[in-house]
């Protein structure tokens, strides 16, 4: 099964709906496929100009390590030199802050990642999880 454009757009809509319901700051949301390619993205009116880049970096970090960006950050906590080295290796395309979660099929295979940026990292992650919940209910293996 692949991560279709329709599913990616549904995930983004659910992420943004959660953000509006919770009155979060304007968000940027990115859905990447398992190869790190953008399937869909959206930047709300008023979101920061770098939000899409930040969200993509969170998602690429998650995909690179096969875990949420929160978990990536926990691995690097207290080891700034390792984090810097890997960030350089990945050409700056990794940001180990909460906000990106993996999209898996029901067999556990990684299909991609969804990430949000624009509010506090914990709030970004909660919004991304809302998008994941929509996709997870329709992605068979």
Secondary structure, DSSP 8 states (H G I E B T S, - for coil): ----HHHHHHHHHHHHHHHHHTT----EEEEEETTS-EEEEEE-TT--TTHHHHHHHHHHHHHHHTS-HHHHHHHHTT-HHHHHHHHHHTTT----SS-EEEEE-TT--EEEEEEEESS-HHHHHHHHHHHHHHHHTT---
